[in-house]
């Protein structure tokens, strides 16, 4: 585990973990986690900025009716990742929307069981 991953695990009390570190129900969750850790390690944002943005995202979701049962944890993580990279100017909201739509279209035209490619 990287120092940042260890730090995340120790300082996010609701992060799903086992004795070896974070656990993920889906591959995208691991990818979102790894991307956030990498961007933080590379200095694109600080841990304090991540915690602040993540906390606000969880509170926003709870206010909107999320029962916070743990099954939406990585949805909050992904929403936070999208917000923080947008706030930092790493990607524009329009570019992010366009890319999501490209992936959605690729998914829709990909036969079941085949890898989705752009």
Beta strands, then each sheet from edge to edge (+ up, - down):
strand 1: 17-18
strand 2: 21-22
sheet 1: 1+ 2-
end
